Amino acid sequence: MNSPALGLRVASVIFGLLGLGHLIRIIGCVNMQVCGCYVGRRWSVIAVIVLAALCVWLWMLASKAAKSKVETPPAKPAA
């Protein structure tokens, strides 16, 4: 696997894990405060949708990048 495809897969996994964390927050009914302000769970719903879309998109790009790198055989010297 070439490094651009690997980088895309790593980013995809990170986005997937972040989305999973937000999904756990939604299911577990965990309240969150940032600087004393309550953050509603609807923002986690939006985050799950966006992060899932990014995860799938980057994974598909990594698959295309890995498939597009086709090794060509060495050229034969002219006789």
N, C-alpha and C positions, 0 to 999 in steps of 0.2 A: 504494500500500500504506500502510495506516495505521501509526502508530508502535507500538501493541501487537503487531501481527503482525510487524513488523520486529524488535522486541525478542525475540520468541519464536524467530524464525528465527536470529538471531545467537546466542542461547543454545543452540539446537539444534546449530548448526555447532560451537560451542565444545565441547559435550559429545561430538560426533562426533569431533573432532580428538583430544580426550583419550582416547577409547576406541581410536582408531587407534594412538595412542602406546603404549597398554598391549598392544594386539594385536601390534605390532612387537616389544615386549619379550618376549612369549611366543614368537613365531616365531623371533626371533633368539637365544633362550636367554641373555638379558642378566641378569646378577646385579645386585642392588641392595642397598645397605646404608644404613640410616638410623640415625644416632647409634651406629654400630658394630654394629647388629643386622641380621642378614640378613633380607630380606623375600622370602618365597617367591613363586614365580610363580603359585601358586593364588590369591593375592590379586588378581593382575592378571586372572585369568579372571573372578573375581567382579566386578571393576571394569569389564571389557569388557561383561559382561551388563547391569549396572546403567546404565552410560553409554549403551549402545545403546538400552535401553528409554527412558531420558530423552530421547535425541535424537529417536527416532521419535515419542514422545508430544508433545513440544514442537512438532515439525514439523506434526503433525496438528492441534494446537491453533491454530497460526498459519494453517493453511489454512482452518480453520473461522472464525477471526476475520476473515480477509480476505473470505470469502464472505458473512459475516453483515452486513457493512457495505454495505448497498444504498442507493444514493442515491435519494431520493425527489424527484419533480419538484416545483417550487414550486407552492403552492396558488394557484388562480385567485381573483381578488377577486370578492366577491359582487356581483351585478348588481342 
